[in-house]
Amino acid sequence: MGPPNIGFKPTARMYKLTVLVAAAAAVCFTMWMASSLLGTELAPAFGSVVPNVLGTSKDTGGRQASPLDAGRLEAARVSYDAPAPGERVNAAIVVLVRNSELDGLRKSMRMFEDRFNRRFKYPYVLLNDQNFTQEFREGIAAITKNEVRYGVLDDTLWGYSPSVTPEETDVMLERNKNRYLYGGSLSYRFMCRFQSGMFYRHPLVRDLDWYWRLEPDVEYYCDIDYDPFVFMRDNGIRYGFTIAPREGRRTVESLWYHTREWIKQNTELLPARSLVNWVMGTDGHYNLCHFWSNFEIVDLSLYRSAAYESYFRYLDNAKGFFYERWGDAPVHSIAAALLLGKGEIHWFEDIGYKHPGMLHCPRDPGMHSKCVCDPARSYTYRSACQTRFSK
């Protein structure tokens, strides 16, 4: 029984083509085996046959030219994780965080590491009013190879102002719960008081000269290829920010009154020149401008100064952290404006940054070339407070 008749008859030309393909394959296989066994380089043998589409150089022994030959790239490969050159200051990245915010902090740290800290390698200080869980520690360890220091807050740092009572506070929380965001939140009051005048007293922070505040669920859009701490130190800058919005008036109804009372009693603590007009309108009242302190880079000698300590103690006794909702942002900002000159405060326009609710994206072409964000969405250039600062 012969093969089935499928109506197809190979031609002599097809037989020849098949033989040629098989022979070529056999030659290639033989040469590959020889090169594998003998360790010889067979590519030069084909130099006259295969077009050199990448170009060759006469002084490279016939091999393909490399950008290294022309000096366009450094010969040594530099790891992105290699420490950036230059000195470091006594500083840390400080985060107040809860165990439940692990995912949000991992997101923030991933961007912060990619944009800056994988090369500058400053330590992280993570603070919590509860003990950190093992899951939290493992989750952070998977994000960074840099040092991470964990601290817990005791009731000397995380708690009520000495001038208020829990009972009176409960009454005011109930009264304010629908008046503004976090109006009824006790933990938010603890946080604002802690960030305003307690965080730099923690054992993990009190020996630092500088700090950079980081929070969960923030985003960094631009490569930061220099050290902002060193930049600030070398230029006499003590406070750095990115976004300057207005505060909600109801949250700080008596803050400016108490600030003026403190000024009257402590004129000897104030410098001859300051940026106070940035926070004070022509009518003499607080205009609600502030530096959004979820991002701030600060020379901690500012907060440890006799003037700032006096100002914070006065406010802490005025009950407004709990009976109103004084935030650390207006407290820090008013203090900076009272105690520093404009040259000591710096807008980091080149650092693209987003905190839920607002973002900054640099529109200067030279700055934006290092960023992945849309300047048209930037709040900063529409901010009256930012415009006021830049004048």
VOPAGU-2260 file (C-alpha; in pm, 1 decimal, decimal comma):
REM VOPAGU-2260
SITE   aa  ch    i         X         Y         Z
SITE  MET   A    0       0,0       0,0       0,0
SITE  GLY   A    1     164,5     319,6    -116,8
SITE  PRO   A    2     153,3     663,9      35,5
SITE  PRO   A    3    -172,5     851,5       7,8
SITE  ASN   A    4    -215,1    1067,6    -293,9
SITE  ILE   A    5    -253,6    1421,3    -160,8
SITE  GLY   A    6    -206,8    1591,1    -494,9
SITE  PHE   A    7     136,6    1733,4    -409,2
SITE  LYS   A    8     459,1    1645,8    -600,6
SITE  PRO   A    9     792,0    1793,2    -479,8
SITE  THR   A   10    1000,0    1942,2    -757,9
SITE  ALA   A   11    1371,7    1894,5    -815,3
SITE  ARG   A   12    1430,5    2257,0    -719,4
SITE  MET   A   13    1265,8    2204,3    -383,2
SITE  TYR   A   14    1485,9    1901,0    -317,4
SITE  LYS   A   15    1797,1    2108,5    -387,9
SITE  LEU   A   16    1680,3    2390,5    -157,8
SITE  THR   A   17    1617,1    2144,1     124,3
SITE  VAL   A   18    1963,5    1994,4      86,2
SITE  LEU   A   19    2127,5    2340,2      94,9
SITE  VAL   A   20    1938,8    2443,2     411,5
SITE  ALA   A   21    2035,0    2117,2     584,4
SITE  ALA   A   22    2398,2    2159,4     485,7
SITE  ALA   A   23    2410,2    2517,6     613,0
SITE  ALA   A   24    2259,3    2409,9     942,0
SITE  ALA   A   25    2514,5    2132,4     975,4
SITE  VAL   A   26    2803,6    2374,3     912,5
SITE  CYS   A   27    2673,3    2622,6    1170,2
SITE  PHE   A   28    2626,2    2348,8    1428,9
SITE  THR   A   29    2977,2    2214,3    1367,2
SITE  MET   A   30    3134,3    2558,2    1404,3
SITE  TRP   A   31    2938,0    2629,1    1722,7
SITE  MET   A   32    3054,1    2301,8    1872,3
SITE  ALA   A   33    3413,2    2377,1    1777,1
SITE  SER   A   34    3402,0    2721,9    1932,8
SITE  SER   A   35    3246,0    2582,7    2249,6
SITE  LEU   A   36    3511,9    2311,3    2282,6
SITE  LEU   A   37    3815,5    2515,9    2182,0
SITE  GLY   A   38    3712,4    2850,7    2327,8
SITE  THR   A   39    3796,4    3026,6    2001,6
SITE  GLU   A   40    3627,4    3338,5    1870,3
SITE  LEU   A   41    3487,9    3270,0    1526,1
SITE  ALA   A   42    3314,5    3602,7    1470,5
SITE  PRO   A   43    3620,6    3770,9    1310,7
SITE  ALA   A   44    3623,0    3500,5    1042,9
SITE  PHE   A   45    3299,9    3644,4     912,9
SITE  GLY   A   46    3421,8    4003,0     918,5
SITE  SER   A   47    3437,2    4017,1     538,9
SITE  VAL   A   48    3095,6    3858,5     497,9
SITE  VAL   A   49    2867,3    4019,1     763,2
SITE  PRO   A   50    2816,4    4395,7     723,0
SITE  ASN   A   51    2941,0    4592,0    1023,7
SITE  VAL   A   52    2630,4    4801,3    1078,9
SITE  LEU   A   53    2756,2    4936,0    1413,8
SITE  GLY   A   54    3088,8    5056,4    1274,2
SITE  THR   A   55    3443,4    4958,5    1365,0
SITE  SER   A   56    3748,1    5142,0    1480,2
SITE  LYS   A   57    4097,2    5089,0    1339,8
SITE  ASP   A   58    4246,7    5081,6    1690,2
SITE  THR   A   59    4005,9    4830,2    1838,0
SITE  GLY   A   60    4151,4    4520,2    1677,9
SITE  GLY   A   61    3857,6    4476,8    1442,0
SITE  ARG   A   62    3595,8    4456,0    1719,2
SITE  GLN   A   63    3288,5    4675,8    1715,5
SITE  ALA   A   64    3348,9    5024,6    1849,7
SITE  SER   A   65    3209,3    5106,1    2195,5
SITE  PRO   A   66    3098,3    5444,4    2329,8
SITE  LEU   A   67    3370,2    5390,1    2589,5
SITE  ASP   A   68    3629,4    5422,5    2310,9
SITE  ALA   A   69    3514,2    5775,3    2239,6
SITE  GLY   A   70    3502,3    5866,5    2609,0
SITE  ARG   A   71    3128,7    5920,2    2600,2
SITE  LEU   A   72    3071,6    5691,9    2899,8
SITE  GLU   A   73    3277,1    5623,9    3208,8
SITE  ALA   A   74    3443,0    5285,2    3202,1
SITE  ALA   A   75    3341,7    5199,7    3559,6
SITE  ARG   A   76    2980,3    5105,9    3617,4
SITE  VAL   A   77    2831,0    5297,4    3909,9
SITE  SER   A   78    2552,7    5126,6    4099,9
SITE  TYR   A   79    2245,6    5337,2    4165,8
SITE  ASP   A   80    2273,6    5217,0    4525,6
SITE  ALA   A   81    2631,5    5342,8    4559,4
SITE  PRO   A   82    2654,5    5631,4    4808,5
SITE  ALA   A   83    2654,9    5973,2    4648,0
SITE  PRO   A   84    2984,7    6157,8    4696,6
SITE  GLY   A   85    3015,9    6433,2    4952,7
SITE  GLU   A   86    2967,1    6474,5    5323,9
SITE  ARG   A   87    2652,4    6410,3    5522,8
SITE  VAL   A   88    2506,8    6613,3    5805,8
SITE  ASN   A   89    2366,3    6483,7    6133,9
SITE  ALA   A   90    2012,8    6432,1    6004,8
SITE  ALA   A   91    1735,9    6177,7    5961,6
SITE  ILE   A   92    1408,2    6125,6    5780,4
SITE  VAL   A   93    1143,9    6136,2    6054,6
SITE  VAL   A   94     801,8    5973,7    6020,2
SITE  LEU   A   95     506,6    5960,8    6259,7
SITE  VAL   A   96     312,9    5652,1    6153,8
SITE  ARG   A   97      65,4    5389,9    6274,9
SITE  ASN   A   98      85,5    5016,6    6209,6
SITE  SER   A   99    -227,3    5044,6    5994,8
SITE  GLU   A  100     -44,5    5285,5    5760,6
SITE  LEU   A  101     218,0    5033,6    5648,5
SITE  ASP   A  102     105,7    5026,7    5285,8
SITE  GLY   A  103      91,4    5405,6    5264,1
SITE  LEU   A  104     438,5    5442,8    5412,7
SITE  ARG   A  105     585,6    5174,1    5188,0
SITE  LYS   A  106     452,2    5369,6    4890,4
SITE  SER   A  107     605,9    5694,4    5019,6
SITE  MET   A  108     939,0    5534,6    5101,8
SITE  ARG   A  109     960,7    5357,5    4767,0
SITE  MET   A  110     934,8    5690,2    4584,2
SITE  PHE   A  111    1157,1    5870,1    4835,1
SITE  GLU   A  112    1423,1    5601,1    4803,9
SITE  ASP   A  113    1410,1    5606,4    4424,1
SITE  ARG   A  114    1424,6    5984,1    4402,3
SITE  PHE   A  115    1677,0    6056,4    4676,2
SITE  ASN   A  116    1769,3    5828,8    4962,8
SITE  ARG   A  117    1899,3    5519,1    4785,3
SITE  ARG   A  118    2209,6    5723,9    4715,7
SITE  PHE   A  119    2223,5    5967,5    5008,4
SITE  LYS   A  120    2143,5    5700,9    5266,1
SITE  TYR   A  121    2009,3    5901,4    5555,8
SITE  PRO   A  122    1856,2    5693,9    5836,6
SITE  TYR   A  123    1483,5    5677,6    5898,4
SITE  VAL   A  124    1330,0    5741,6    6239,5
SITE  LEU   A  125     981,1    5589,4    6264,0
SITE  LEU   A  126     769,2    5693,8    6561,8
SITE  ASN   A  127     442,4    5539,2    6677,4
SITE  ASP   A  128     217,1    5573,8    6979,2
SITE  GLN   A  129     194,2    5191,1    6979,7
SITE  ASN   A  130     458,7    4921,7    6951,3
SITE  PHE   A  131     547,6    4843,0    6591,4
SITE  THR   A  132     433,6    4500,4    6477,0
SITE  GLN   A  133     666,5    4242,6    6325,1
SITE  GLU   A  134     464,5    4264,0    6003,6
SITE  PHE   A  135     531,0    4638,8    5992,0
SITE  ARG   A  136     904,5    4598,4    6048,2
SITE  GLU   A  137     931,7    4330,5    5780,5
SITE  GLY   A  138     732,8    4541,2    5536,3
SITE  ILE   A  139     968,9    4836,4    5583,7
SITE  ALA   A  140    1279,4    4616,9    5566,1
SITE  ALA   A  141    1168,3    4502,9    5220,8
SITE  ILE   A  142    1162,2    4863,8    5095,7
SITE  THR   A  143    1496,5    5005,1    5210,4
SITE  LYS   A  144    1847,4    4887,8    5288,3
SITE  ASN   A  145    1913,3    5204,1    5485,6
SITE  GLU   A  146    1910,0    5217,2    5863,6
SITE  VAL   A  147    1565,9    5232,3    6026,0
SITE  ARG   A  148    1525,8    5329,4    6390,6
SITE  TYR   A  149    1196,5    5251,0    6565,5
SITE  GLY   A  150    1061,8    5453,3    6856,0
SITE  VAL   A  151     748,3    5448,4    7069,6
SITE  LEU   A  152     588,7    5760,1    7218,9
SITE  ASP   A  153     515,2    5770,7    7590,7
SITE  ASP   A  154     252,5    5985,1    7758,9
SITE  THR   A  155     499,9    6268,2    7816,5
SITE  LEU   A  156     507,4    6325,4    7440,1
SITE  TRP   A  157     170,7    6194,3    7323,8
SITE  GLY   A  158    -114,8    6330,7    7530,4
SITE  TYR   A  159    -308,1    6627,7    7659,9
SITE  SER   A  160    -176,5    6977,3    7718,2
SITE  PRO   A  161    -133,2    7035,0    8093,3
SITE  SER   A  162    -391,0    7313,3    8077,0
SITE  VAL   A  163    -683,7    7100,5    7955,0
SITE  THR   A  164    -887,3    6813,5    8096,3
SITE  PRO   A  165   -1023,4    6507,8    7915,9
SITE  GLU   A  166   -1376,3    6603,3    8018,0
SITE  GLU   A  167   -1356,3    6957,2    7880,5
SITE  THR   A  168   -1186,3    6826,4    7568,4
SITE  ASP   A  169   -1471,9    6582,4    7503,1
SITE  VAL   A  170   -1719,8    6870,3    7521,3
SITE  MET   A  171   -1521,5    7074,2    7268,5
SITE  LEU   A  172   -1473,6    6777,1    7035,7
SITE  GLU   A  173   -1848,7    6725,3    7027,8
SITE  ARG   A  174   -1903,5    7095,7    6960,8
SITE  ASN   A  175   -1653,3    7106,8    6674,5
SITE  LYS   A  176   -1701,2    6766,6    6512,2
SITE  ASN   A  177   -1908,1    6902,6    6224,3
SITE  ARG   A  178   -1739,5    7240,4    6192,2
SITE  TYR   A  179   -1425,0    7127,4    6009,8
SITE  LEU   A  180   -1216,4    6824,6    5912,6
SITE  TYR   A  181   -1108,6    6619,2    6217,5
SITE  GLY   A  182   -1321,3    6846,4    6431,8
SITE  GLY   A  183   -1415,3    6557,0    6659,5
SITE  SER   A  184   -1086,6    6363,8    6652,1
SITE  LEU   A  185    -886,9    6337,0    6973,4
SITE  SER   A  186    -595,9    6151,5    6812,2
SITE  TYR   A  187    -560,2    6432,4    6557,7
SITE  ARG   A  188    -522,2    6678,2    6847,8
SITE  PHE   A  189    -252,7    6459,3    7001,0
SITE  MET   A  190     -75,8    6450,8    6665,1
SITE  CYS   A  191     -88,0    6828,9    6613,6
SITE  ARG   A  192      47,7    6897,2    6960,4
SITE  PHE   A  193     320,4    6634,4    6920,5
SITE  GLN   A  194     433,3    6769,8    6582,4
SITE  SER   A  195     417,0    7129,6    6704,6
SITE  GLY   A  196     642,6    7104,0    7006,3
SITE  MET   A  197     719,3    6749,1    7121,0
SITE  PHE   A  198     868,6    6540,4    6839,6
SITE  TYR   A  199    1218,2    6687,6    6864,6
SITE  ARG   A  200    1232,8    6583,8    7232,1
SITE  HIS   A  201    1210,2    6213,4    7150,4
SITE  PRO   A  202    1535,8    6025,5    7230,4
SITE  LEU   A  203    1576,8    5924,7    6864,6
SITE  VAL   A  204    1544,7    6285,9    6746,8
SITE  ARG   A  205    1689,8    6502,6    7021,3
SITE  ASP   A  206    2050,9    6450,8    6912,2
SITE  LEU   A  207    1983,0    6530,9    6545,5
SITE  ASP   A  208    2080,7    6865,9    6393,0
SITE  TRP   A  209    1838,7    6841,9    6098,3
SITE  TYR   A  210    1525,2    6654,7    6005,8
SITE  TRP   A  211    1317,2    6590,6    5693,7
SITE  ARG   A  212     954,9    6504,8    5759,8
SITE  LEU   A  213     798,1    6223,2    5560,6
SITE  GLU   A  214     443,1    6092,3    5579,0
SITE  PRO   A  215     246,9    5793,8    5446,4
SITE  ASP   A  216      72,0    5830,7    5109,3
SITE  VAL   A  217     283,9    6113,5    4972,0
SITE  GLU   A  218     452,5    6117,1    4632,8
SITE  TYR   A  219     787,2    6248,9    4508,7
SITE  TYR   A  220     798,6    6326,8    4137,2
SITE  CYS   A  221    1152,4    6457,7    4074,8
SITE  ASP   A  222    1503,9    6321,7    4102,5
SITE  ILE   A  223    1687,0    6498,7    4385,2
SITE  ASP   A  224    2050,7    6470,0    4286,7
SITE  TYR   A  225    2193,8    6695,0    4559,4
SITE  ASP   A  226    2168,6    6695,8    4938,4
SITE  PRO   A  227    1908,5    6951,1    5059,3
SITE  PHE   A  228    2048,8    6934,3    5413,6
SITE  VAL   A  229    2396,6    7035,5    5297,7
SITE  PHE   A  230    2249,3    7296,0    5062,0
SITE  MET   A  231    2057,9    7455,6    5349,6
SITE  ARG   A  232    2350,6    7448,4    5587,6
SITE  ASP   A  233    2590,4    7599,5    5334,9
SITE  ASN   A  234    2346,5    7879,1    5246,8
SITE  GLY   A  235    2231,6    7974,5    5596,2
SITE  ILE   A  236    1880,3    7836,2    5540,1
SITE  ARG   A  237    1692,6    7697,4    5840,2
SITE  TYR   A  238    1348,0    7610,7    5707,0
SITE  GLY   A  239    1252,1    7451,7    5372,8
SITE  PHE   A  240     905,5    7389,3    5224,5
SITE  THR   A  241     727,9    7301,1    4899,0
SITE  ILE   A  242     361,1    7407,9    4930,6
SITE  ALA   A  243     208,7    7712,1    5100,3
SITE  PRO   A  244    -174,3    7706,0    5126,8
SITE  ARG   A  245    -419,4    7880,9    5359,2
SITE  GLU   A  246    -543,8    7734,7    5685,2
SITE  GLY   A  247    -913,0    7689,7    5762,9
SITE  ARG   A  248   -1013,4    7995,1    5964,1
SITE  ARG   A  249   -1236,9    7808,2    6207,8
SITE  THR   A  250    -955,3    7579,3    6319,2
SITE  VAL   A  251    -739,5    7869,2    6445,8
SITE  GLU   A  252    -994,3    8123,3    6566,1
SITE  SER   A  253    -785,7    8242,8    6861,8
SITE  LEU   A  254    -433,2    8146,2    6749,9
SITE  TRP   A  255    -334,8    8493,5    6630,4
SITE  TYR   A  256    -473,6    8659,2    6942,0
SITE  HIS   A  257    -254,2    8438,9    7160,7
SITE  THR   A  258      41,6    8491,3    6928,0
SITE  ARG   A  259      13,6    8867,7    6966,5
SITE  GLU   A  260     -12,9    8832,2    7343,5
SITE  TRP   A  261     306,2    8625,2    7343,1
SITE  ILE   A  262     482,4    8885,3    7125,3
SITE  LYS   A  263     390,2    9163,3    7370,8
SITE  GLN   A  264     545,5    8965,6    7655,8
SITE  ASN   A  265     857,9    8847,9    7471,6
SITE  THR   A  266     979,5    9124,1    7241,7
SITE  GLU   A  267    1338,1    9060,4    7352,1
SITE  LEU   A  268    1323,5    8715,0    7187,9
SITE  LEU   A  269    1238,6    8852,1    6844,1
SITE  PRO   A  270    1493,7    8947,5    6574,6
SITE  ALA   A  271    1508,8    9298,6    6436,6
SITE  ARG   A  272    1400,7    9176,5    6090,6
SITE  SER   A  273    1175,2    8884,5    6006,7
SITE  LEU   A  274     918,2    8754,0    5759,1
SITE  VAL   A  275     624,0    8834,5    5986,8
SITE  ASN   A  276     446,6    9032,4    5713,5
SITE  TRP   A  277     407,1    8707,6    5519,6
SITE  VAL   A  278     159,3    8578,7    5779,2
SITE  MET   A  279       8,8    8913,6    5878,4
SITE  GLY   A  280    -230,3    9111,3    5663,5
SITE  THR   A  281    -243,1    9488,2    5635,5
SITE  ASP   A  282    -517,4    9484,6    5899,0
SITE  GLY   A  283    -278,9    9329,4    6150,2
SITE  HIS   A  284    -459,3    8994,6    6158,6
SITE  TYR   A  285    -342,2    8648,7    6058,5
SITE  ASN   A  286    -395,5    8598,1    5685,9
SITE  LEU   A  287    -399,1    8213,2    5725,9
SITE  CYS   A  288     -88,0    8156,7    5510,8
SITE  HIS   A  289     128,6    7867,8    5623,8
SITE  PHE   A  290     391,4    7623,7    5502,9
SITE  TRP   A  291     234,1    7280,0    5463,3
SITE  SER   A  292     443,2    7101,4    5722,1
SITE  ASN   A  293     381,0    6745,5    5601,7
SITE  PHE   A  294     689,6    6835,0    5398,7
SITE  GLU   A  295     947,9    7036,2    5582,3
SITE  ILE   A  296    1325,8    7024,2    5612,6
SITE  VAL   A  297    1438,0    7205,2    5924,5
SITE  ASP   A  298    1746,8    7303,3    6117,2
SITE  LEU   A  299    1627,7    7174,5    6453,7
SITE  SER   A  300    1806,4    7451,8    6639,4
SITE  LEU   A  301    1505,8    7661,2    6534,3
SITE  TYR   A  302    1263,3    7449,9    6736,0
SITE  ARG   A  303    1506,6    7414,9    7025,2
SITE  SER   A  304    1564,9    7790,1    7049,0
SITE  ALA   A  305    1455,2    7979,7    7357,9
SITE  ALA   A  306    1211,3    8181,6    7146,8
SITE  TYR   A  307    1035,9    7881,6    6990,8
SITE  GLU   A  308    1024,0    7692,8    7320,0
SITE  SER   A  309     868,2    7995,0    7487,8
SITE  TYR   A  310     614,6    8034,2    7205,5
SITE  PHE   A  311     512,7    7668,3    7215,7
SITE  ARG   A  312     474,6    7662,8    7595,1
SITE  TYR   A  313     254,8    7970,8    7575,5
SITE  LEU   A  314      31,2    7811,6    7311,8
SITE  ASP   A  315      21,6    7480,5    7497,9
SITE  ASN   A  316    -117,1    7661,1    7800,8
SITE  ALA   A  317    -371,1    7850,7    7588,0
SITE  LYS   A  318    -573,4    7527,5    7528,0
SITE  GLY   A  319    -615,7    7579,9    7154,1
SITE  PHE   A  320    -458,1    7250,2    7047,9
SITE  PHE   A  321    -759,1    7073,9    7202,5
SITE  TYR   A  322   -1042,8    7323,4    7237,5
SITE  GLU   A  323    -990,6    7444,5    6881,3
SITE  ARG   A  324    -778,9    7250,8    6629,8
SITE  TRP   A  325    -452,4    7434,9    6605,4
SITE  GLY   A  326    -236,4    7248,3    6357,7
SITE  ASP   A  327     139,3    7215,1    6359,6
SITE  ALA   A  328     154,1    7377,1    6014,6
SITE  PRO   A  329      29,8    7723,7    6121,0
SITE  VAL   A  330     224,7    7700,4    6448,0
SITE  HIS   A  331     551,8    7617,0    6270,8
SITE  SER   A  332     485,2    7874,8    6000,3
SITE  ILE   A  333     399,6    8164,5    6228,4
SITE  ALA   A  334     704,1    8085,8    6440,4
SITE  ALA   A  335     932,1    8068,4    6135,9
SITE  ALA   A  336     792,3    8397,8    6005,8
SITE  LEU   A  337     844,8    8565,1    6346,3
SITE  LEU   A  338    1192,5    8426,8    6412,1
SITE  LEU   A  339    1358,9    8402,5    6068,8
SITE  GLY   A  340    1445,1    8636,9    5787,1
SITE  LYS   A  341    1332,9    8561,0    5433,7
SITE  GLY   A  342    1681,4    8444,6    5336,7
SITE  GLU   A  343    1658,7    8173,1    5603,5
SITE  ILE   A  344    1345,0    8018,5    5448,6
SITE  HIS   A  345    1365,0    7836,5    5116,6
SITE  TRP   A  346    1105,6    7718,5    4868,4
SITE  PHE   A  347    1219,4    7388,6    4716,6
SITE  GLU   A  348    1057,6    7457,5    4383,4
SITE  ASP   A  349    1257,1    7178,4    4217,9
SITE  ILE   A  350    1112,9    6904,6    4442,2
SITE  GLY   A  351     787,6    6780,8    4291,0
SITE  TYR   A  352     565,9    6660,8    4573,3
SITE  LYS   A  353     210,9    6552,8    4643,8
SITE  HIS   A  354      23,5    6512,3    4969,4
SITE  PRO   A  355    -340,4    6400,6    4935,5
SITE  GLY   A  356    -527,7    6714,3    4838,8
SITE  MET   A  357    -249,4    6923,2    4681,9
SITE  LEU   A  358      56,9    6879,1    4465,3
SITE  HIS   A  359     351,3    7080,5    4346,4
SITE  CYS   A  360     516,3    7019,7    4009,3
SITE  PRO   A  361     791,9    7255,3    3887,8
SITE  ARG   A  362     719,7    7432,2    3561,6
SITE  ASP   A  363    1070,4    7559,7    3500,6
SITE  PRO   A  364    1198,4    7349,5    3205,6
SITE  GLY   A  365    1536,4    7289,6    3364,8
SITE  MET   A  366    1373,7    7159,9    3682,1
SITE  HIS   A  367    1092,4    6970,7    3512,7
SITE  SER   A  368    1330,9    6766,3    3300,9
SITE  LYS   A  369    1398,4    6555,3    3612,1
SITE  CYS   A  370    1030,3    6507,9    3696,7
SITE  VAL   A  371     729,9    6298,1    3598,7
SITE  CYS   A  372     435,7    6527,1    3671,6
SITE  ASP   A  373     216,0    6784,5    3501,4
SITE  PRO   A  374     290,1    7147,8    3600,1
SITE  ALA   A  375     -62,6    7242,3    3492,4
SITE  ARG   A  376    -193,7    7047,7    3791,0
SITE  SER   A  377      37,6    7222,1    4036,3
SITE  TYR   A  378    -142,7    7406,4    4315,3
SITE  THR   A  379     162,5    7609,9    4406,0
SITE  TYR   A  380     153,0    7851,0    4113,2
SITE  ARG   A  381    -209,6    7936,7    4191,6
SITE  SER   A  382    -148,8    7990,1    4561,6
SITE  ALA   A  383    -182,0    8348,5    4684,1
SITE  CYS   A  384      41,6    8260,5    4979,7
SITE  GLN   A  385     311,2    8127,4    4747,6
SITE  THR   A  386     287,7    8441,3    4534,2
SITE  ARG   A  387     315,3    8650,6    4847,4
SITE  PHE   A  388     628,5    8462,4    4956,5
SITE  SER   A  389     794,4    8496,5    4616,1
SITE  LYS   A  390     759,1    8873,3    4597,9
